[in-house]
Amino acid sequence: MALRRLAWPLSLPPAEGVYVSDRVRRAAEEQAARTLRLALHRRAVITAVLAAWPADSHRRTAPEWAALRALLPTGVSGAEVRNRTRQIRTYQGEHGHLPAGLCALEAPPTVAPQVLLAAVDRQQATLERLDATTAWLRVKLPLTAAPARPRQWAWHVIEVRLPSTIDPDAHLHPPTLRPTPGGRIAIDLPHSKPLTVAPAAGHTVALGFDWGVNTLLTGTLGRLTTRTGTGAGTGSGSGTARVVTDGRPLIFDATTISAKLHRLRTHREHLAAKRDRYQALAAHLGAPHRAWGHLLHQAAVLEVEHERVCARIRHLNRALAWAAAHWAVDQARALGATVIYLEDLATLEARGHRKGNARLSGQVRGTVAEAIRHLAAKAGITVATVPARGTSAQCPQCLAALTHHPAPDRLAERGWKWAHCRSCGLSLDRDHSAARRIVSRGLLGQTHTTTDRTTGIRSIRTPVEGTVTTVRRPKRTTRRLRRARQAAARPTPPSGPKTTLAKGHPTPARPAPARRAQTSRRAPDVRTVPATTPTGVVQRPAGHDTQTATTPPGWSGPGHEVPVPDRPEPDRTGPGRLSRETCRRRTRAAERTGFHHVYATEVHPLTPRFGPHDGNTRPRRARKA
């Protein structure tokens, strides 16, 4: 269809003396058609934005938005309109006039070197699965660079090792072949698995997550119940819905990884600036100059290093995004939640002088959202987005205006980390407060959930405000349950008498160390610094000479000239050995998140029945399974 619209010939003959089957030509035409369809969509959006260009390009009025929506194609989001508006505004600032269209605004598209086997039939490529870890890909490929007859095409069998992420009952689809920079052939293998469609409404237990600056994800658990009395919130009287929470924050803290990404981005910008500087100097000097070749060589070396840093950033972003997504879905499955509510990324835009969201735009929010949708669909959990505006401005307990401060003990200062409500006295982390508002908007407004037909993304665009009530939880597990859990986790001892090889007698008990009478552990028996008498005269401590310096030679640190204890210093020339507790803590963090320096809330399965009991106003305590 794209070729017909452009009035191009439907059959493009190959080079003279080269034989290519129709199926190979179909694969090339499909790849070209995808590029043309994308360019056609971009041209339609840019044409509509230019036709309804506002008086103020930074802010459109309601009539201007209505005129623009009438010209846009179906399914165009506000984020795409905003990005195209910024692109046109940048072009206008550089050239002094609006662009004529897509060709003046963008360069020709770059076609990736790949082979779409999905566009051919079984006479060109087949895919057969042998077992859970192996599949055979049969492709008809040429034996020479320029095959002249059909017999110079032969079948090749490629053994594909399937990763563990592909389930044994998954259905494999025709893959895409593409060359890698290392000279190998990569196979992009799509697969599908029949799953039940999660319902959009009818949920009672949900998880709400808020995007943070220091913490990538902050969530809370909410349950939709029925109010039995009269009170403030969404309404009054019997049968009014309300949201309760256990008050436990779920935190995925990736501060150290974010700092690493920030350092890599700074290094990337520094390399790009040096590369551009060398190229500008070489262009200014010209080819005859002696330093021209040296400057171009330095620019080429910086370009290679720049590509390596970019690849490192992409790899780290993807690993962090999938680690956060796995953690969020694991929390939902353990807590019995049937839906996950996220903030709508299209509404997360820095306004005015606030640059927090702008700084986090480079972080992997979009990748995290897509990964959560993918993993939640496999687990049968619904994922929906709610409007983000106002989630951090109002109190989740009474819907009053919140004040933000640096810390809970610095409520007289202005900040952004800690939220405090002067009306009801609520004081908690800002991201945790926003997570409560998100789960409340999702559960109370789930009847307004809409599903995009093209992408399948579910969203709630009509916010329904309501309060969130905190129910009581036990501060700690009882001694009996704790001992039972420890006994279950303890390995089973071997049967038979306890014996140790090469040992014929029991180990004698060690004598207890003798303690001196009338000596307290909380106070030293001698003073180690000069004491001052009431008359102001310094009194020498017993057994110490404060007039003679006893510090080691060459010591320049602080001290009171007291005798140095005769203790051998440990040898720190070699690599230090970490303690066992540090190793266990890092191992547990790596098992939960995949990173050693990411701190996330452990997954504790709780029974979903928490909150007020039916017919009783006394809240029920949540218990660990």
Phi and psi in degrees as a GROMACS rama.xvg file:
@    title "Ramachandran Plot"
@    xaxis  label "Phi"
@    yaxis  label "Psi"
@TYPE xy
-65.6947  -38.5168  ALA-2
-67.0346  -37.0106  LEU-3
-67.4418  -39.4778  ARG-4
-64.4284  -34.1886  ARG-5
-85.9924  0.0241435  LEU-6
59.2881  36.9013  ALA-7
-93.1553  158.13  TRP-8
-65.5383  139.174  PRO-9
-73.4916  -21.011  LEU-10
-120.368  115.376  SER-11
-96.3302  110.685  LEU-12
-70.3768  144.142  PRO-13
-71.6788  179.964  PRO-14
-64.6505  157.692  ALA-15
-67.829  130.127  GLU-16
86.3268  6.26897  GLY-17
-117.08  130.714  VAL-18
-100.908  124.122  TYR-19
-134.144  130.506  VAL-20
-73.0503  165.128  SER-21
-65.4321  -28.6721  ASP-22
-69.6303  -36.4671  ARG-23
-66.7738  -39.6193  VAL-24
-65.3451  -34.5208  ARG-25
-64.199  -39.2374  ARG-26
-63.5536  -41.3412  ALA-27
-67.5768  -39.0091  ALA-28
-67.375  -34.7141  GLU-29
-65.2882  -41.0117  GLU-30
-65.6548  -40.4494  GLN-31
-66.4002  -37.1129  ALA-32
-65.9444  -36.2686  ALA-33
-64.0061  -41.7017  ARG-34
-63.8815  -40.4471  THR-35
-68.9906  -38.1369  LEU-36
-63.8635  -40.1879  ARG-37
-65.7116  -41.4524  LEU-38
-65.3576  -35.3475  ALA-39
-65.5754  -40.6616  LEU-40
-65.2723  -42.5279  HIS-41
-62.9079  -39.6405  ARG-42
-65.25  -38.9998  ARG-43
-64.7011  -41.0082  ALA-44
-67.6655  -44.7551  VAL-45
-66.6464  -37.7728  ILE-46
-63.5394  -41.3527  THR-47
-66.6467  -40.6858  ALA-48
-66.4458  -39.7035  VAL-49
-69.3799  -35.9257  LEU-50
-68.6757  -31.5502  ALA-51
-112.775  44.1761  ALA-52
-66.2092  127.063  TRP-53
-78.399  166.723  PRO-54
-68.2546  -39.2431  ALA-55
-114.612  109.233  ASP-56
-68.7445  -15.7888  SER-57
-83.894  -19.9483  HIS-58
-153.117  123.325  ARG-59
-95.6748  147.306  ARG-60
-85.8643  172.2  THR-61
-62.8447  -44.4299  ALA-62
-62.9605  -35.2577  PRO-63
-67.5446  -38.053  GLU-64
-65.0932  -40.1199  TRP-65
-64.2612  -41.0943  ALA-66
-66.0148  -36.8103  ALA-67
-70.1439  -40.5888  LEU-68
-63.2126  -30.8621  ARG-69
-69.8108  -24.341  ALA-70
-96.7681  -20.263  LEU-71
-75.1944  151.898  LEU-72
-67.3054  165.712  PRO-73
-72.5208  136.066  THR-74
92.115  5.64522  GLY-75
-80.2706  127.174  VAL-76
-85.7403  165.484  SER-77
-66.9184  -31.3814  GLY-78
-65.396  -38.512  ALA-79
-67.1277  -38.9627  GLU-80
-64.5138  -41.1208  VAL-81
-65.1041  -40.4898  ARG-82
-66.7605  -41.3856  ASN-83
-66.9917  -35.0547  ARG-84
-64.7572  -41.9581  THR-85
-64.3896  -39.1661  ARG-86
-63.4345  -43.7695  GLN-87
-68.935  -37.9341  ILE-88
-64.1691  -38.3169  ARG-89
-64.962  -41.501  THR-90
-63.5301  -39.6756  TYR-91
-65.84  -37.5014  GLN-92
-68.112  -31.3093  GLY-93
-82.304  -35.8617  GLU-94
-108.105  -14.8141  HIS-95
85.2544  4.62358  GLY-96
-153.513  165.419  HIS-97
-76.0611  149.978  LEU-98
-71.799  156.61  PRO-99
-76.7017  -27.1682  ALA-100
175.343  -158.798  GLY-101
-67.1562  -39.9534  LEU-102
-66.0125  -31.0729  CYS-103
-81.212  -21.8371  ALA-104
-91.2054  -32.026  LEU-105
-129.619  156.314  GLU-106
-80.6589  165.179  ALA-107
-58.3876  143.797  PRO-108
-68.8998  151.304  PRO-109
-98.7067  126.087  THR-110
-91.6943  126.901  VAL-111
-73.7361  142.766  ALA-112
-76.2523  97.0594  PRO-113
-152.018  164.22  GLN-114
-122.645  118.48  VAL-115
-90.1449  98.9319  LEU-116
-76.0824  -10.3346  LEU-117
-71.8587  -15.5619  ALA-118
-91.1182  -0.14546  ALA-119
-113.169  167.585  VAL-120
-101.108  -170.092  ASP-121
-71.8481  -12.3772  ARG-122
-80.0267  -5.30191  GLN-123
-116.69  -33.9655  GLN-124
-154.955  139.697  ALA-125
-134.512  152.759  THR-126
-131.938  123.967  LEU-127
-129.781  131.164  GLU-128
-95.0663  127.489  ARG-129
-89.6769  -52.0937  LEU-130
-146.461  -161.267  ASP-131
-72.3451  -18.8623  ALA-132
-122.811  -0.54752  THR-133
-136.542  142.486  THR-134
-143.334  152.044  ALA-135
-110.827  126.952  TRP-136
-111.202  114.609  LEU-137
-103.168  119.01  ARG-138
-127.795  138.526  VAL-139
-91.1927  110.511  LYS-140
-123.667  156.559  LEU-141
-75.0722  151.516  PRO-142
-89.0948  -16.7193  LEU-143
-128.817  169.477  THR-144
-70.217  -30.9087  ALA-145
-131.446  81.2299  ALA-146
-67.64  134.268  PRO-147
-102.445  -14.566  ALA-148
-146.152  163.287  ARG-149
-62.9003  -29.9874  PRO-150
-69.7221  -11.8957  ARG-151
-84.6702  6.65034  GLN-152
-107.399  132.476  TRP-153
-137.965  160.072  ALA-154
-81.2537  136.321  TRP-155
-121.907  134.594  HIS-156
-103.853  123.303  VAL-157
-114.178  122.084  ILE-158
-86.2945  120.238  GLU-159
-106.364  124.177  VAL-160
-88.5559  117.13  ARG-161
-81.6698  135.681  LEU-162
-73.0862  167.904  PRO-163
-70.4449  -14.9173  SER-164
-74.2658  -14.9119  THR-165
-90.9816  119.177  ILE-166
-68.7678  153.424  ASP-167
-62.8391  -27.6408  PRO-168
-95.469  11.5221  ASP-169
-77.2877  146.395  ALA-170
-94.5266  126.25  HIS-171
-88.8474  143.114  LEU-172
-115.757  164.187  HIS-173
-57.6587  131.179  PRO-174
-86.7599  -178.673  PRO-175
-121.172  129.308  THR-176
-100.291  135.259  LEU-177
-148.537  143.039  ARG-178
-79.0864  147.935  PRO-179
-101.165  161.295  THR-180
-60.1423  -24.1962  PRO-181
-81.0505  1.39381  GLY-182
91.4989  7.9465  GLY-183
-104.256  171.388  ARG-184
-107.633  121.816  ILE-185
-96.7897  145.243  ALA-186
-116.531  115.57  ILE-187
-91.0981  104.094  ASP-188
-104.586  105.052  LEU-189
-79.3705  148.496  PRO-190
-146.764  155.491  HIS-191
-134.494  157.2  SER-192
-142.562  128.363  LYS-193
-66.954  125.688  PRO-194
-132.322  152.965  LEU-195
-76.082  139.453  THR-196
-75.1709  124.283  VAL-197
-70.7018  140.518  ALA-198
-69.9319  151.529  PRO-199
-83.1608  -24.9289  ALA-200
-135.282  176.126  ALA-201
88.3121  22.6369  GLY-202
-95.0141  146.486  HIS-203
-118.505  -28.5091  THR-204
-119.561  127.249  VAL-205
-141.91  160.455  ALA-206
-116.771  133.02  LEU-207
-116.865  131.095  GLY-208
-119.895  139.726  PHE-209
-116.392  138.03  ASP-210
-77.7719  131.375  TRP-211
-118.398  176.363  GLY-212
-90.4402  -57.2107  VAL-213
-81.2969  -38.9133  ASN-214
-102.872  130.618  THR-215
-66.6293  -43.1598  LEU-216
-135.167  135.081  LEU-217
-131.569  120.904  THR-218
-127.543  170.602  GLY-219
-151.464  158.004  THR-220
-100.845  133.763  LEU-221
-130.74  150.698  GLY-222
-132.453  133.365  ARG-223
-88.8023  119.71  LEU-224
-126.103  -178.204  THR-225
-112.947  128.013  THR-226
-75.5847  132.705  ARG-227
-102.415  -6.02583  THR-228
-127.038  -161.152  GLY-229
-111.969  134.451  THR-230
-171.761  -179.487  GLY-231
-79.8308  158.976  ALA-232
137.753  -132.092  GLY-233
-78.4198  -17.1594  THR-234
176.474  -172.247  GLY-235
-137.837  161.267  SER-236
102.107  176.173  GLY-237
-77.1633  141.934  SER-238
86.1026  11.0755  GLY-239
-83.7858  133.506  THR-240
-75.3754  143.326  ALA-241
-147.207  166.711  ARG-242
-116.25  132.958  VAL-243
-121.139  155.806  VAL-244
-141.473  155.813  THR-245
-85.4453  -7.13655  ASP-246
82.8762  2.70268  GLY-247
-87.8252  119.983  ARG-248
-78.318  142.42  PRO-249
-110.128  114.559  LEU-250
-121.992  130.804  ILE-251
-115.045  93.882  PHE-252
-92.1621  110.979  ASP-253
-115.942  39.9351  ALA-254
-62.9977  -43.2876  THR-255
-67.2245  -39.1847  THR-256
-68.5664  -37.6744  ILE-257
-64.5793  -38.0181  SER-258
-65.039  -39.0274  ALA-259
-62.9875  -42.9693  LYS-260
-64.1962  -37.7046  LEU-261
-63.9662  -40.738  HIS-262
-65.9936  -39.0088  ARG-263
-66.5158  -38.5313  LEU-264
-65.9127  -40.1199  ARG-265
-62.4993  -41.8619  THR-266
-65.0995  -38.2152  HIS-267
-64.4859  -42.7004  ARG-268
-66.0699  -36.599  GLU-269
-64.6635  -42.4574  HIS-270
-65.066  -40.3705  LEU-271
-65.1245  -38.3927  ALA-272
-65.999  -41.5182  ALA-273
-66.8826  -39.199  LYS-274
-62.0785  -46.5255  ARG-275
-63.7423  -34.9178  ASP-276
-65.8726  -44.2219  ARG-277
-63.9309  -41.2504  TYR-278
-65.0546  -39.0289  GLN-279
-66.3786  -40.1037  ALA-280
-65.1422  -40.4083  LEU-281
-66.3676  -39.059  ALA-282
-67.7521  -32.5001  ALA-283
-73.5821  -37.2594  HIS-284
-75.663  -40.5487  LEU-285
93.0362  168.199  GLY-286
-66.0356  -38.7894  ALA-287
-66.9667  -18.1924  PRO-288
-69.3539  147.097  HIS-289
-68.6666  -32.6338  ARG-290
-84.4001  0.0301455  ALA-291
-64.8565  -47.5986  TRP-292
-66.029  -37.5396  GLY-293
-64.8763  -40.2397  HIS-294
-65.8399  -40.008  LEU-295
-67.0783  -35.4591  LEU-296
-64.8175  -43.2623  HIS-297
-63.1478  -38.9602  GLN-298
-64.8198  -37.702  ALA-299
-66.8628  -39.5405  ALA-300
-63.8389  -42.2176  VAL-301
-66.7048  -33.194  LEU-302
-64.8849  -41.3073  GLU-303
-63.8263  -43.4759  VAL-304
-66.0367  -35.701  GLU-305
-63.4173  -41.0776  HIS-306
-65.5788  -36.4848  GLU-307
-66.31  -41.8302  ARG-308
-66.0178  -39.2733  VAL-309
-63.22  -40.9023  CYS-310
-65.0968  -37.7727  ALA-311
-64.4875  -40.7414  ARG-312
-65.0465  -44.0833  ILE-313
-62.5215  -42.6584  ARG-314
-64.3059  -42.7311  HIS-315
-68.507  -38.9612  LEU-316
-62.4014  -44.7142  ASN-317
-66.772  -42.3794  ARG-318
-63.5885  -42.637  ALA-319
-65.4452  -40.0481  LEU-320
-63.8937  -45.7804  ALA-321
-71.5972  -30.7725  TRP-322
-64.415  -43.9667  ALA-323
-65.3117  -38.3508  ALA-324
-66.4626  -43.3157  ALA-325
-60.9567  -41.6441  HIS-326
-64.4153  -42.7603  TRP-327
-65.0929  -43.6087  ALA-328
-69.6498  -36.299  VAL-329
-62.6124  -39.9711  ASP-330
-62.3532  -42.8113  GLN-331
-64.632  -40.766  ALA-332
-68.9372  -38.2512  ARG-333
-70.7623  -33.7072  ALA-334
-90.7605  0.492211  LEU-335
76.8508  21.6819  GLY-336
-81.2912  141.175  ALA-337
-104.788  -2.41535  THR-338
-150.379  146.989  VAL-339
-121.44  127.529  ILE-340
-108.6  129.451  TYR-341
-120.716  160.816  LEU-342
-73.6944  142.739  GLU-343
-71.1349  121.03  ASP-344
-68.3511  -24.8927  LEU-345
-69.0537  -23.643  ALA-346
-94.9888  -2.38507  THR-347
-89.0927  89.5425  LEU-348
-134.382  135.133  GLU-349
-70.9731  129.131  ALA-350
-120.723  141.344  ARG-351
69.3043  -129.561  GLY-352
-97.8532  6.34006  HIS-353
-83.3286  119.807  ARG-354
-116.024  13.851  LYS-355
-65.733  -50.5398  GLY-356
-67.6192  -33.2361  ASN-357
-65.4926  -37.0832  ALA-358
-69.6179  -32.6698  ARG-359
-84.8052  -3.57805  LEU-360
-63.5391  -27.4709  SER-361
-76.5354  -17.5115  GLY-362
-74.28  175.286  GLN-363
-96.4081  48.2162  VAL-364
-64.2679  -47.2019  ARG-365
-63.2156  -40.3452  GLY-366
-67.2381  -36.6803  THR-367
-64.836  -43.9431  VAL-368
-62.8287  -43.8157  ALA-369
-65.3337  -39.6913  GLU-370
-66.9709  -38.5735  ALA-371
-64.1355  -41.8748  ILE-372
-62.2734  -40.5076  ARG-373
-65.8462  -49.0553  HIS-374
-70.3353  -35.2126  LEU-375
-68.5082  -34.4959  ALA-376
-64.6844  -36.5996  ALA-377
-67.9089  -29.7956  LYS-378
-92.3796  -0.366778  ALA-379
75.3548  29.0509  GLY-380
-110.457  135.705  ILE-381
-81.1132  142.965  THR-382
-124.663  125.66  VAL-383
-136.706  154.094  ALA-384
-108.246  147.106  THR-385
-123.572  157.211  VAL-386
-61.2518  139.186  PRO-387
-92.8086  -13.3652  ALA-388
-68.6908  126.59  ARG-389
86.6628  1.29767  GLY-390
-69.7139  -27.5428  THR-391
-100.142  0.687138  SER-392
-97.6292  -23.051  ALA-393
-116.279  153.983  GLN-394
-76.6361  132.176  CYS-395
-72.4698  -14.366  PRO-396
-93.7314  -33.142  GLN-397
-134.695  0.777406  CYS-398
62.9785  22.4192  LEU-399
-86.7938  168.623  ALA-400
-70.7947  137.38  ALA-401
-96.4801  150.401  LEU-402
-110.871  141.887  THR-403
-112.177  137.598  HIS-404
-137.87  165.632  HIS-405
-69.2403  -36.6088  PRO-406
-155.528  163.974  ALA-407
-65.8558  -24.026  PRO-408
-95.5711  10.9572  ASP-409
-131.746  54.4802  ARG-410
-74.4171  -9.99396  LEU-411
-86.2218  -6.87822  ALA-412
-108.805  153.97  GLU-413
-88.5521  137.894  ARG-414
-157.518  -155.089  GLY-415
-141.159  -15.1206  TRP-416
-79.4776  -39.7943  LYS-417
-111.844  138.63  TRP-418
-109.215  138.192  ALA-419
-138.196  135.336  HIS-420
-108.473  120.793  CYS-421
-78.4088  -14.8579  ARG-422
-81.5556  -52.1616  SER-423
-107.656  -5.00478  CYS-424
81.6622  12.3025  GLY-425
-68.058  133.696  LEU-426
-140.597  111.936  SER-427
-158.735  175.952  LEU-428
-62.4034  144.401  ASP-429
-62.8385  -44.8464  ARG-430
-66.7154  -35.653  ASP-431
-65.8294  -39.6882  HIS-432
-62.6743  -42.5287  SER-433
-65.6204  -35.4113  ALA-434
-63.7698  -37.0743  ALA-435
-64.7663  -40.9427  ARG-436
-64.4844  -36.9378  ARG-437
-66.8366  -45.8848  ILE-438
-68.8479  -29.199  VAL-439
-69.9404  -44.7471  SER-440
-62.729  -36.4773  ARG-441
-69.8436  -47.5554  GLY-442
-70.298  -39.2626  LEU-443
-77.2723  -25.8408  LEU-444
-110.366  23.5028  GLY-445
-68.9796  -19.0621  GLN-446
-71.9543  -16.5717  THR-447
-95.3005  15.5796  HIS-448
-70.965  130.056  THR-449
-116.703  149.981  THR-450
-119.251  126.714  THR-451
-73.3426  130.121  ASP-452
-71.9173  -31.2763  ARG-453
-81.4739  -42.9394  THR-454
-103.702  -20.5112  THR-455
77.024  9.89789  GLY-456
-78.2212  132.086  ILE-457
-101.088  139.206  ARG-458
-147.378  154.912  SER-459
-116.964  110.355  ILE-460
-99.1318  -10.8079  ARG-461
-106.89  99.2884  THR-462
-71.3715  135.962  PRO-463
-113.164  114.726  VAL-464
-84.2988  145.277  GLU-465
-167.051  159.566  GLY-466
-85.6765  161.426  THR-467
-123.402  123.622  VAL-468
-101.887  135.524  THR-469
-93.3681  127.294  THR-470
-99.8561  163.955  VAL-471
-80.0708  148.862  ARG-472
-132.896  151.952  ARG-473
-68.6099  140.092  PRO-474
-69.6476  -32.8848  LYS-475
-152.965  158.814  ARG-476
-72.997  146.848  THR-477
-66.2692  161.567  THR-478
-63.9091  -36.0288  ARG-479
-66.9827  -44.4876  ARG-480
-68.1612  -36.4577  LEU-481
-65.988  -42.4292  ARG-482
-67.9318  -35.8122  ARG-483
-66.1501  -39.6637  ALA-484
-68.5822  -37.8876  ARG-485
-67.5082  -36.9534  GLN-486
-68.2551  -34.9165  ALA-487
-70.267  -33.0519  ALA-488
-80.9068  -16.5049  ALA-489
-74.5998  137.007  ARG-490
-65.639  150.8  PRO-491
-73.1965  126.021  THR-492
-70.072  150.512  PRO-493
-68.0437  148.58  PRO-494
-75.1095  154.416  SER-495
103.123  174.328  GLY-496
-68.3663  147.637  PRO-497
-78.2583  111.481  LYS-498
-129.009  153.009  THR-499
-123.232  132.839  THR-500
-63.4652  144.381  LEU-501
59.1512  35.802  ALA-502
-141.324  115.427  LYS-503
-106.373  1.96095  GLY-504
-142.285  154.226  HIS-505
-71.2179  156.654  PRO-506
-74.4046  124.468  THR-507
-69.127  149.183  PRO-508
-70.5568  139.232  ALA-509
-78.1844  137.531  ARG-510
-68.2418  142.028  PRO-511
-70.7817  140.9  ALA-512
-66.0572  137.497  PRO-513
-71.9005  132.263  ALA-514
-104.086  139.029  ARG-515
-76.2196  140.199  ARG-516
-69.6887  150.483  ALA-517
57.5316  43.4278  GLN-518
-127.726  125.732  THR-519
-95.9439  144.79  SER-520
-77.813  -16.5549  ARG-521
-90.4885  -13.9762  ARG-522
-131.384  137.351  ALA-523
-70.8583  153.171  PRO-524
-81.6709  -19.3617  ASP-525
-131.793  154.451  VAL-526
-88.07  141.625  ARG-527
-107.291  -0.946569  THR-528
-130.914  155.937  VAL-529
-60.1447  134.615  PRO-530
-98.0764  148.978  ALA-531
-106.383  127.323  THR-532
-81.8229  165.095  THR-533
-59.2758  -24.0195  PRO-534
-84.451  -3.16686  THR-535
93.2047  1.13843  GLY-536
-89.6365  135.071  VAL-537
-76.3515  127.693  VAL-538
-101.936  132.818  GLN-539
-74.6925  129.265  ARG-540
-64.2118  153.358  PRO-541
-66.7098  126.944  ALA-542
83.7211  6.21041  GLY-543
-127.497  145.801  HIS-544
-110.132  109.071  ASP-545
-86.5507  -0.393094  THR-546
-92.5992  -19.9091  GLN-547
-106.84  130.242  THR-548
-73.7728  127.153  ALA-549
-119.096  12.7574  THR-550
-73.9473  154.853  THR-551
-61.936  150.851  PRO-552
-64.5904  135.408  PRO-553
87.3692  -1.64251  GLY-554
-77.7319  127.543  TRP-555
-119.011  10.0969  SER-556
-85.5952  178.862  GLY-557
-71.2557  155.7  PRO-558
177.048  169.201  GLY-559
-113.932  23.0669  HIS-560
60.7434  36.698  GLU-561
-100.296  160.277  VAL-562
-60.1292  138.918  PRO-563
-84.846  128.926  VAL-564
-62.7098  142.226  PRO-565
-82.9411  79.029  ASP-566
-124.934  129.161  ARG-567
-66.5212  134.958  PRO-568
-77.3476  139.881  GLU-569
-68.1407  150.667  PRO-570
-78.6156  113.118  ASP-571
-109.814  18.2103  ARG-572
-73.733  -35.0312  THR-573
-87.079  177.935  GLY-574
-66.8553  129.691  PRO-575
-70.9318  148.883  GLY-576
-99.9994  129.065  ARG-577
-73.334  153.155  LEU-578
-71.6598  164.539  SER-579
-67.8719  -35.8612  ARG-580
-67.2325  -38.5658  GLU-581
-64.7826  -41.3188  THR-582
-64.0734  -41.7788  CYS-583
-65.874  -39.6166  ARG-584
-65.1141  -42.9947  ARG-585
-68.2604  -34.7013  ARG-586
-65.6578  -42.8807  THR-587
-63.5751  -39.6724  ARG-588
-65.4202  -39.2075  ALA-589
-68.7301  -36.214  ALA-590
-67.4664  -33.3176  GLU-591
-80.7113  -41.2259  ARG-592
-119.867  -17.2188  THR-593
89.8365  -5.23612  GLY-594
-123.255  145.99  PHE-595
-77.976  -26.8832  HIS-596
-111.386  23.915  HIS-597
-108.357  126.852  VAL-598
-107.02  117.914  TYR-599
-131.128  151.922  ALA-600
-65.0755  131.53  THR-601
-67.205  151.133  GLU-602
-84.589  110.39  VAL-603
-113.412  115.06  HIS-604
-69.3702  122.725  PRO-605
-114.214  149.523  LEU-606
-68.7058  136.421  THR-607
-69.3379  -11.4623  PRO-608
-85.8446  86.6631  ARG-609
-133.871  162.722  PHE-610
108.838  -172.252  GLY-611
-67.6877  141.821  PRO-612
-73.8334  147.487  HIS-613
-63.0081  124.197  ASP-614
81.6488  6.18498  GLY-615
-139.826  135.087  ASN-616
-82.4321  -11.2888  THR-617
-76.5951  125.732  ARG-618
-71.1601  150.961  PRO-619
-94.2952  142.073  ARG-620
-81.3706  140.178  ARG-621
-80.9889  141.146  ALA-622
-126.435  144.284  ARG-623
-72.9157  143.176  LYS-624
